Amino acid sequence: MAIRPHQNGAKGQRKLPHTTVQGFLNWGLPRSCNQFLWRQPGEFPVSAFLLGAGTGGLLAIGLFQLLVNPMNIYEDQKMVTLYSLVGLGVVGWGTSPHIRCASLLLIPKMLGKEGRLFVLGYALAAIYEGPVANLRHNLNEVIASLGCTVELQINNTRTAWRVSTAPLRAVFKDLLSSKESLKAETHNITNSFEELDAQVNSESGFSPKDAEGSETAPGGEAPFASAFRHHLSTQKMYELKTKLRCSYVVNKAMFSCRRWFDQKHGACMQRIWVPLLNHLLCLPMKFKFFCSIAKVMEVWCRGRIPVEGNFGQTYDSLNQSIHGLEGEFSATINLKEEKRAGVLGLNTSWRHVSSEVRDYVRRQEAQLEWTLGLLHVLLSCTFLLVLHACFSYMDSYNGDIRFDNIYISTYFCQIDERRKKLGKQTLLPLRKAEKKTVIFPWDPTIQAAEMRNVLRELMETLPVLLLLLVLCGLDWALYSIFDTIRHHSFVQYSFRSSHKLEVKVGGDSMLARLLRNTIGALNTSSEMVVDSNNMPCLPQPVPLSTRAYLKAALPSGLLVCLCLLQAFGYRLRRVITAFYFPKREKKRVLFLYNDLLRKRAAFTQLRRATILRRARQQRAPRRHLVDILHRCCPLLRPLLRRRCVVCQAPETPESYVCPTPNCEAVYCRSCWNDMRQRCPACTPREELSSSAYSDSNDDATYAE
């Protein structure tokens, strides 16, 4: 069944081009150019080297401008990189067709998974530069606003405290300024009090022995009189001293009286010298008992002492006040500062809150710039993955004949047409089940072999799209909140304080002057008006412009477009490698044609396992929910219909249903004919061909 390349021995008959690219170039270029393009190895070596070296040098310069030049590195490093890239491009393109092929494979690879990885880096960088950067900017604005608000509140509180304590500080200041005058007044008061103090404390006019004698009770309490006298109050002590002075005066009068009688008796005795007569005549001078009449005055004096009842208490209070005035007049204000941990974990004073917040914002911006620079470097490095994927595809293309060998190319159609003319078995048109395993390069739609990979890549793109939507929505929501706060959080602070205290003390006495120097310091007045607002502290959120949104969404949109264009880009890989390796392409097409011929011969047996599995799934009872949806939702009926067990086409009125009991497998009309009108699901294996009874495990697969 295998076929071999057709050998056309007729001379003068020009061979048909085996690829569409070859046919297009033969039609559009002159013969000399075609001879150069389709030259054999070793032909036109100088021209091939010069043309390849020039092209490789230009491509290297473009690659440098695209990847290396945007990097933030030194200029000498950029120049070394440029010379290295140009040298590699010149040597590689001038000498090696493999490097030329790998370089051109960059175009379809940029439309594939590796290119999406490269674009994904730019998409993440665009998201970081757009919504994320704007989010950080607005959050930093809020942080700065909070710091400014805290500082404003502290300043307002400090101002209010200073205004409220200003009168008290003014009173202390006036008292301290009148310190010398207060000292002079207190000195005058002390001097004036010294006379009264000396009079109260004086012990003149009486004898301490008389005090002890006067305190001795008739019952014999004399031993305790001295001790008791030391515990008397000022009032009792002064009354006692006054009584003692009365007794002292009376006793002194009696003593003077007795001394006068003694003097007169002596003078009388000297005048009358006649004995006995002088004693008789001088006898009246012996009547000294008349001096005791003065005792009556003592009783009268003790009963009329001129001392008020509260004299002692008043004296004690005045004495304590006078001695207190002798102390130094001074005032001291002690302030205690207690440091606490500031906002944002900063152990700093409230005075530096705003500066600390600004420094924090600047550090965040510097970190953002550093991260963006690192992203640009990583993006440039991801290009190496794309280049590695190009060489890997080229090596697999030349090494594995099954690798990505699923394309119905022009040469494939030429082989089938030639076999048709010879009356041999042909493959075209392919069966429905066969079409799902191959790709028609000129079909403008995404085919079944490509759809699964495209859907998987679209699912991998969803997280990036969701991240973009969430960040953009969060940025817009936070901007709306902060803008609302800015427009509705304006606060006007107005602090007004005024007071007037006046105390008038009349008179010219010493006490009046003292009161004017002390209480008069309270005569103060002040008026203060403080107006401020929080306008400088309100957040200034910045909205993300339409251009910024587009700039952030464009790489993500390009990522989705690359997922859809991946199928068409991957078709281009085979075109490029077939251009550089035409002999290898012919072998691959011949192998694919022979492989499909083999599978066509054993089509029923190769598909039997899949048909059995799908038939069992169809025989299984449908769930109640599926039946409800089938009856109530006409739009969902095409999705809920049974499908062909071979090609999975939806059931139609022309479809064939196996009449065997407990089978009821559904076949479309073309697949039923391909099965030779025998149901593999219910036909015993022995009645089928002796070929393989399971799916082939060595089929050519779609290269990702």
C-alpha positions in Angstrom: 0.0 0.0 0.0 3.0 2.3 0.5 3.9 4.7 -2.2 7.3 6.2 -3.3 8.2 9.5 -4.9 7.1 9.8 -8.5 10.0 9.8 -10.9 9.3 11.8 -14.0 11.9 10.9 -16.6 10.5 13.0 -19.4 13.0 15.6 -20.4 11.9 19.2 -21.0 8.9 18.8 -18.7 9.1 21.2 -15.9 8.3 19.9 -12.4 5.3 21.3 -10.6 6.1 23.2 -7.4 5.6 21.0 -4.3 4.6 24.0 -2.0 2.5 27.0 -2.4 5.4 29.3 -1.5 7.5 27.7 -4.2 4.8 28.2 -6.7 4.3 31.8 -5.7 8.0 32.6 -5.9 8.3 30.9 -9.3 5.5 33.1 -10.5 6.7 36.4 -9.0 10.5 36.2 -9.3 12.8 36.0 -12.3 14.4 32.7 -13.1 17.8 33.7 -11.7 16.4 34.5 -8.3 14.5 31.2 -8.3 17.7 29.4 -9.1 19.4 31.2 -6.2 16.6 30.4 -3.8 16.3 26.8 -4.8 20.0 26.2 -5.1 21.7 23.0 -4.1 24.2 22.9 -1.2 27.5 24.4 -2.3 26.1 26.6 -5.1 26.6 30.4 -5.1 28.7 30.3 -1.9 29.9 34.0 -2.0 26.6 35.5 -2.9 24.8 33.4 -0.2 27.3 34.4 2.4 27.2 38.1 1.6 23.4 38.3 1.3 23.0 36.2 4.5 25.6 38.3 6.4 23.9 41.5 5.5 20.4 40.3 6.4 21.7 38.8 9.7 23.4 42.0 10.6 20.3 44.1 10.0 18.2 41.7 12.0 20.7 41.8 14.9 20.6 45.6 14.9 16.8 45.5 15.0 16.9 42.9 17.8 19.2 45.2 19.8 16.9 48.2 19.4 13.9 46.1 20.5 15.4 44.3 23.5 18.7 45.7 24.7 18.5 49.4 24.1 15.5 50.0 26.4 17.5 48.3 29.3 19.0 50.6 32.0 22.6 49.6 31.6 25.8 51.4 30.8 26.5 52.5 27.3 29.7 50.6 27.0 27.8 47.4 27.9 25.2 48.2 25.3 28.0 48.6 22.7 29.6 45.3 23.6 26.2 43.6 23.3 25.5 45.3 19.9 28.8 44.2 18.5 28.2 40.6 19.8 24.7 40.4 18.3 25.8 41.8 14.9 28.8 39.4 14.8 26.6 36.4 15.6 24.0 37.5 13.1 26.5 38.0 10.3 28.3 34.6 10.9 25.1 32.7 11.5 23.1 34.0 8.6 26.1 33.8 6.3 27.0 30.2 6.9 24.2 28.2 8.5 20.7 27.6 7.0 19.6 26.3 10.4 20.2 29.7 12.0 18.4 31.4 9.1 15.4 29.0 9.6 15.4 29.5 13.4 15.6 33.3 13.0 12.5 33.3 10.7 10.7 30.9 13.0 10.7 33.8 15.5 7.7 35.2 13.6 5.3 32.3 14.1 6.8 31.6 17.6 5.9 35.1 18.6 2.3 34.2 17.7 2.5 31.1 19.8 3.0 30.1 23.5 6.5 31.5 23.7 5.5 34.8 22.1 2.6 35.0 24.5 5.0 34.6 27.4 7.0 37.5 26.0 3.8 39.6 25.6 2.6 38.4 29.1 5.6 40.1 30.6 4.7 43.3 28.9 1.1 42.9 29.9 2.1 42.5 33.6 4.5 45.4 33.3 1.6 47.5 31.7 -0.7 46.5 34.6 2.0 47.4 37.1 2.7 50.7 35.5 -1.0 51.6 35.1 -3.6 50.5 37.7 -1.1 49.2 40.3 1.1 52.4 40.2 -2.0 54.6 40.3 -3.3 52.6 43.3 0.0 53.0 45.1 0.0 56.7 44.3 -3.5 57.2 45.6 -2.8 55.1 48.7 0.3 57.1 49.4 -1.8 60.3 49.0 -4.1 59.0 51.7 -1.2 58.0 54.0 0.3 61.5 53.5 -3.2 63.0 54.2 -3.5 61.0 57.4 -0.1 62.2 58.6 -0.9 65.8 57.7 -4.2 65.5 59.5 -2.6 64.2 62.6 0.0 66.9 62.6 -2.8 69.5 62.0 -4.8 68.2 65.0 -1.7 68.3 67.1 -0.9 71.8 66.1 -4.5 72.9 66.8 -4.5 71.2 70.2 -1.1 72.8 71.0 -2.5 76.2 70.0 -5.7 75.7 72.0 -3.6 74.7 75.1 -1.4 77.7 74.8 -4.4 80.1 74.5 -6.2 78.5 77.4 -3.1 78.6 79.7 -2.0 82.1 78.6 -3.9 83.9 81.5 -2.4 81.6 84.1 1.1 82.1 82.6 0.5 85.8 82.6 -0.4 85.7 86.3 2.7 83.8 87.2 4.8 86.2 85.2 3.3 89.2 86.9 3.9 87.6 90.3 7.5 86.9 89.5 8.0 90.4 88.2 6.6 91.9 91.5 8.9 89.8 93.6 11.0 92.7 95.0 7.9 94.8 96.0 6.3 91.8 97.7 9.5 91.3 99.7 9.5 94.9 100.8 5.9 94.8 101.9 6.4 91.6 103.8 9.5 93.1 105.5 7.4 96.1 106.7 4.7 93.8 107.9 7.3 91.7 109.8 8.8 94.8 111.4 5.4 96.0 112.5 4.6 92.6 114.0 7.8 92.5 116.0 6.4 94.8 118.7 3.3 92.7 119.2 5.4 89.6 119.2 7.8 91.0 121.7 4.9 92.0 124.0 3.2 88.6 123.8 6.5 86.7 124.4 7.9 89.1 127.0 8.3 87.9 130.7 8.8 91.3 132.2 6.4 92.5 135.0 6.3 89.2 136.8 8.6 86.6 138.3 8.7 83.0 137.1 8.6 81.9 140.7 5.3 83.7 141.0 4.0 81.8 138.0 4.9 78.5 139.6 3.4 79.6 142.8 0.2 80.9 141.2 -0.3 77.6 139.3 0.1 75.5 142.5 -3.3 74.3 143.5 -4.4 74.0 147.2 -4.3 70.3 146.8 -0.5 70.2 146.4 -0.1 70.1 142.6 3.1 72.3 142.6 5.4 69.6 141.2 3.3 69.5 138.0 2.9 73.3 137.6 6.0 73.8 135.5 5.3 70.9 133.1 1.7 72.0 132.8 2.8 75.6 131.9 4.7 74.4 128.9 1.6 72.8 127.4 -0.6 75.9 127.7 -2.0 77.5 124.6 -1.1 81.0 123.6 -4.5 82.3 124.9 -4.0 80.7 128.3 -0.4 81.6 128.5 -1.1 85.3 127.8 -3.9 85.4 130.3 -1.6 83.7 132.9 1.1 86.3 132.2 -1.4 89.1 132.6 -2.6 87.7 136.0 1.0 87.3 137.1 1.6 90.9 136.3 -1.4 91.9 138.4 0.0 89.9 141.3 3.4 91.3 140.7 2.2 94.9 140.9 0.1 94.2 144.1 3.0 92.4 145.8 5.4 95.2 144.8 2.9 97.8 146.3 2.7 95.8 149.5 6.4 95.5 149.7 6.8 99.2 149.2 4.1 99.9 151.8 5.9 97.7 154.4 9.2 99.3 153.6 7.7 102.7 154.0 6.3 101.7 157.5 9.8 100.4 158.4 11.4 103.7 157.3 9.0 105.8 159.2 9.3 103.7 162.4 13.1 104.1 162.3 12.8 107.9 161.7 10.3 108.1 164.6 12.6 106.2 166.9 15.4 108.6 166.1 13.3 111.7 166.7 11.9 110.5 170.0 14.8 109.4 172.0 13.0 109.1 175.4 12.7 105.4 176.1 9.3 103.9 176.5 7.8 107.0 175.1 9.3 106.5 171.8 8.0 103.0 171.6 4.5 104.2 172.5 4.5 107.1 170.1 6.0 105.1 167.2 3.7 102.2 167.7 1.4 103.2 164.8 4.4 102.9 162.5 4.2 99.2 163.2 0.8 98.7 161.6 2.1 97.2 158.4 -0.9 94.9 158.1 -2.7 97.9 156.5 -0.5 97.1 153.4 -2.5 93.9 152.8 -5.4 96.1 151.7 -3.7 96.1 148.3 -4.8 92.4 147.9 -8.2 93.8 147.1 -6.8 95.3 143.9 -5.3 92.0 142.9 -8.8 90.4 142.9 -10.2 93.3 140.9 -7.3 93.1 138.3 -7.7 89.3 137.8 -11.4 89.7 137.2 -11.0 92.4 134.6 -8.1 91.2 132.3 -8.4 93.1 128.9 -7.7 90.0 126.6 -10.2 88.9 124.0 -11.3 85.3 123.9 -9.9 84.6 120.3 -6.7 86.6 120.8 -4.5 83.5 121.0 -5.8 81.9 117.9 -5.6 85.1 116.0 -2.1 85.6 117.2 -1.0 82.1 116.2 -2.5 82.4 112.7 -0.9 85.8 112.2 2.4 84.7 113.5 2.4 81.7 111.1 1.5 83.9 108.1 4.2 86.5 109.0 6.8 83.8 109.2 5.6 82.3 105.9 6.0 85.7 104.2 9.6 85.7 105.2 10.3 82.8 102.8 11.5 83.4 99.2 8.7 84.0 96.7 9.3 81.9 93.5 7.4 79.9 90.9 8.6 77.0 88.7 6.7 75.3 85.9 7.9 71.7 85.2 7.1 70.1 81.8 7.3 66.3 81.3 7.6 65.0 77.7 6.6 61.4 77.1 7.5 59.9 73.8 5.3 57.4 72.2 5.5 55.3 69.0 4.3 57.3 66.1 2.2 56.3 63.2 3.2 53.6 60.7 5.5 51.9 63.3 7.8 54.9 63.4 9.2 55.8 66.8 9.4 59.5 66.3 7.9 62.6 67.7 4.6 64.0 66.4 6.5 67.0 65.1 8.2 64.9 62.5 5.1 62.8 61.4 4.6 64.6 58.2 8.3 64.4 57.2 8.4 60.7 58.0 5.3 60.1 55.9 6.8 62.0 52.9 10.0 59.9 53.3 8.0 56.7 53.3 6.2 57.8 50.1 9.5 58.6 48.4 10.9 55.2 49.4 7.8 53.5 47.9 8.2 55.4 44.6 11.9 54.5 44.4 11.0 50.8 45.0 8.4 51.1 42.3 10.9 52.4 39.8 13.4 49.7 40.7 10.7 47.0 40.2 9.8 48.4 36.8 13.5 48.4 35.8 13.8 44.7 36.9 10.7 43.9 34.9 12.2 45.4 31.7 15.3 43.3 32.2 13.3 40.1 32.7 11.2 40.9 29.6 14.4 41.1 27.6 15.6 37.8 28.9 12.3 36.0 28.0 13.3 36.5 24.4 15.9 33.8 24.9 13.0 31.3 25.6 11.5 32.2 22.2 14.8 31.7 20.5 15.3 28.3 22.2 11.8 27.2 21.2 12.6 28.0 17.5 15.7 25.8 17.5 13.8 23.1 19.4 11.0 23.1 16.8 13.6 22.9 13.9 15.4 20.0 15.6 12.2 18.1 16.2 11.1 18.8 12.6 14.3 17.2 11.2 14.6 14.5 13.8 11.0 13.2 14.4 9.0 12.5 11.2 5.7 12.4 13.2 6.3 15.7 14.9 3.7 18.3 13.7 3.0 16.1 10.6 -0.7 16.7 10.3 -1.0 19.2 7.4 -2.7 18.5 4.1 -0.2 20.4 2.0 0.0 21.0 -1.8 2.3 18.1 -2.2 -0.2 15.9 -0.4 -2.9 16.9 -2.9 -0.5 16.3 -5.8 0.2 12.7 -4.6 -3.5 12.1 -4.2 -4.2 13.5 -7.7 -1.5 11.4 -9.2 -2.9 8.2 -7.6 -6.3 9.1 -8.8 -5.0 9.3 -12.4 -3.3 5.9 -11.9 -6.6 4.4 -10.7 -5.3 3.7 -7.2 -6.9 4.3 -3.8 -7.1 7.9 -2.8 -7.7 9.8 0.5 -9.3 13.0 -0.6 -11.9 14.0 0.3 -11.2 12.9 3.9 -13.9 11.4 6.1 -15.3 13.5 8.9 -13.5 11.6 11.6 -10.2 11.9 9.7 -10.7 15.7 9.2 -10.6 16.1 13.0 -7.0 14.8 13.1 -5.5 16.8 10.3 -5.2 20.5 9.4 -5.9 22.2 6.1 -3.5 25.1 5.9 -5.7 27.3 3.6 -8.8 26.9 5.7 -9.5 30.3 7.3 -11.2 28.8 10.4 -9.7 27.2 13.5 -9.9 23.5 12.9 -10.6 20.7 15.4 -7.0 19.7 15.9 -6.2 23.3 16.8 -9.3 24.2 18.8 -8.4 22.3 21.9 -5.0 24.0 22.2 -6.6 27.4 21.5 -9.2 26.9 24.2 -6.5 25.9 26.7 -4.5 29.0 25.9 -7.5 31.2 26.3 -8.2 29.7 29.7 -4.6 30.4 30.7 -5.2 34.1 29.6 -8.2 34.5 31.8 -6.2 35.1 35.1 -4.4 38.0 33.5 -7.7 39.5 32.2 -9.4 39.0 35.6 -6.4 40.6 37.3 -6.6 43.6 34.9 -10.4 44.0 35.5 -10.0 43.6 39.2 -7.2 46.2 39.5 -8.9 48.6 37.2 -12.2 48.3 39.1 -10.4 48.6 42.4 -8.5 51.7 41.2 -11.7 53.3 40.0 -13.5 52.5 43.2 -10.7 53.8 45.4 -10.5 56.9 43.4 -14.2 57.5 43.7 -14.0 57.0 47.5 -11.0 59.3 47.9 -12.5 61.9 45.6 -15.7 61.8 47.6 -13.7 62.2 50.8 -11.9 65.1 49.4 -15.1 66.9 48.4 -17.0 66.2 51.6 -14.3 66.3 54.3 -13.5 69.9 54.3 -13.3 71.2 57.9 -12.9 74.8 59.0 -11.2 75.3 62.4 -12.1 78.5 64.2 -10.8 79.0 67.7 -11.7 82.2 69.5 -10.6 83.1 73.1 -11.1 86.2 75.1 -11.1 87.0 78.8 -10.9 90.0 81.1 -10.4 89.7 84.9 -10.2 92.8 87.1 -9.9 92.8 91.0 -9.9 96.2 92.7 -8.4 96.5 96.2 -9.1 99.9 97.9 -7.3 101.6 100.8 -3.8 102.7 101.6 -3.0 100.3 104.5 -0.2 97.8 104.5 -2.6 94.9 103.9 -4.2 96.7 101.0 -0.9 97.2 99.3 0.0 93.6 99.9 -3.3 92.4 98.3 -2.8 94.7 95.4 0.6 93.2 94.7 -0.7 89.6 95.0 -4.3 89.5 94.0 -3.8 92.4 91.6 -1.7 90.1 89.4 -5.0 88.5 88.4 -5.9 91.6 86.5 -5.3 90.3 83.0 -7.1 90.4 79.6 -6.5 88.7 76.3 -8.2 88.0 73.0 -7.1 85.6 70.3 -8.6 84.4 67.0 -7.2 81.3 65.2 -8.7 80.2 61.9 -7.4 77.2 59.9 -8.7 74.5 57.7 -7.7 71.0 56.5 -7.5 71.9 52.8 -3.7 71.2 52.5 -4.3 67.8 54.2 -7.1 66.5 52.0 -6.1 63.7 49.7 -5.4 64.5 46.0 -6.4 61.3 44.2 -5.4 61.0 40.5 -7.8 59.2 38.1 -6.4 56.9 35.5 -6.9 58.5 32.1 -8.5 56.8 29.2 -5.1 56.6 27.5 -3.6 54.9 30.6 -6.5 52.3 30.6 -5.9 51.6 26.9 -2.2 51.3 27.5 -2.8 48.8 30.3 -5.4 46.8 28.4 -3.6 46.8 25.0 -1.0 44.1 25.9 -3.8 41.9 27.5 -5.9 42.4 24.4 -2.9 41.5 22.3 -2.5 38.4 24.4 -6.1 37.3 23.6 -5.5 38.0 19.9 -2.3 35.9 19.9 -4.3 33.0 21.4 -6.7 33.3 18.4 -3.9 33.8 15.9 -1.8 31.0 17.3 -3.4 28.4 15.0 -2.5 30.4 11.9 0.9 31.2 13.2 1.7 27.6 13.9 0.8 26.7 10.3 3.5 29.1 9.2 6.1 27.2 11.1 5.9 24.2 8.7 6.0 26.6 5.7 9.3 28.1 6.9 11.0 24.8 7.7 9.7 23.3 4.5 11.3 26.2 2.6 14.7 25.6 4.1 14.4 21.8 4.2 12.4 20.8 1.1 13.7 17.2 0.9 12.7 16.6 4.6 9.3 18.0 3.8 8.7 15.6 0.9 9.6 12.6 3.2 7.2 13.9 5.9 4.3 14.3 3.4 4.9 10.8 2.0 4.9 9.4 5.5 1.7 11.2 6.4 0.0 9.9 3.2 1.0 6.3 3.8 0.0 6.5 7.4 -3.5 7.8 6.5 -3.8 5.0 3.9 -3.0 2.5 6.6 -5.5 4.0 9.0 -8.1 4.2 6.2 -7.8 0.4 5.6 -8.4 -0.3 9.3 -10.6 2.6 10.0 -13.4 0.7 11.7 -11.1 -1.3 14.0 -9.0 1.8 14.9 -12.2 3.7 15.9 -14.0 0.8 17.5 -12.9 1.5 21.1 -14.0 5.1 20.9 -17.3 4.1 19.3 -18.0 1.6 22.0 -17.3 4.2 24.8 -19.5 6.8 23.1 -22.3 4.3 22.5 -22.3 3.3 26.2 -22.6 7.0 27.1 -25.6 7.4 24.8 -27.3 4.4 26.3 -27.0 5.8 29.8 -30.2 7.4 31.0 -30.1 11.2 30.9 -30.5 13.1 34.1 -33.8 14.7 35.0 -32.3 18.2 34.8 -31.2 17.6 31.2 -34.7 16.5 30.2 -36.2 19.6 31.8 -33.7 21.8 29.9 -34.4 20.0 26.7 -38.2 20.6 27.0 -38.1 24.1 28.4 -35.2 25.7 26.5 -35.4 25.4 22.7 -32.1 27.3 22.4 -30.3 24.6 24.3 -31.7 21.7 22.3 -28.9 21.7 19.7 -26.4 21.3 22.6 -28.4 18.5 24.3 -29.0 16.4 21.1 -27.3 13.1 20.7 -24.2 13.1 18.5 -22.6 10.7 16.0 -20.4 8.2 17.8 -17.8 8.5 15.1 -17.4 12.2 14.3 -19.5 13.8 17.1 -21.8 15.6 14.6 -25.2 16.6 16.1 -28.1 14.3 15.3 -30.2 15.3 12.3 -33.3 13.7 10.7 -31.0 12.1 8.2 -28.9 10.4 10.9 -29.0 6.6 11.2 -29.8 5.0 14.5 -28.8 1.4 15.0 -31.9 -0.8 15.2 -30.2 -3.4 17.4 -31.9 -3.6 20.8 -29.9 -2.0 23.7 -27.6 -0.3 21.2 -29.3 2.7 19.4 -25.9 4.1 18.4 -26.3 7.3 16.3 -24.4 7.7 13.0 -24.4 10.5 10.5 -25.1 9.2 7.0 -21.5 9.6 5.8 -20.0 7.9 8.8 -22.5 5.0 8.4 -21.3 4.6 4.9 -17.7 4.7 6.1 -18.5 1.9 8.6 -19.7 -0.1 5.6 -23.2 0.0 7.1 -22.1 -2.2 10.1 -22.4 -0.9 13.6 -19.0 -1.6 15.5 -20.8 -1.1 18.8 -22.9 -4.2 18.5 -21.0 -6.3 15.9 -18.7 -8.9 17.4 -15.0 -8.4 16.9 -14.6 -11.7 15.2 -16.8 -10.5 12.4 -14.7 -7.5 11.7 -11.3 -7.4 10.0 -8.3 -8.9 11.9 -6.6 -5.5 12.2 -6.0 -3.7 15.5 -9.0 -3.2 17.7 -8.0 -0.2 19.6 -7.0 3.4 18.9 -3.5 4.0 17.5 -1.0 5.3 20.0 1.6 6.4 17.5 -0.4 9.0 15.6 1.1 12.3 14.6 0.2 15.0 17.1 -0.3 18.7 17.0 2.9 20.5 18.0 2.3 23.2 20.6 
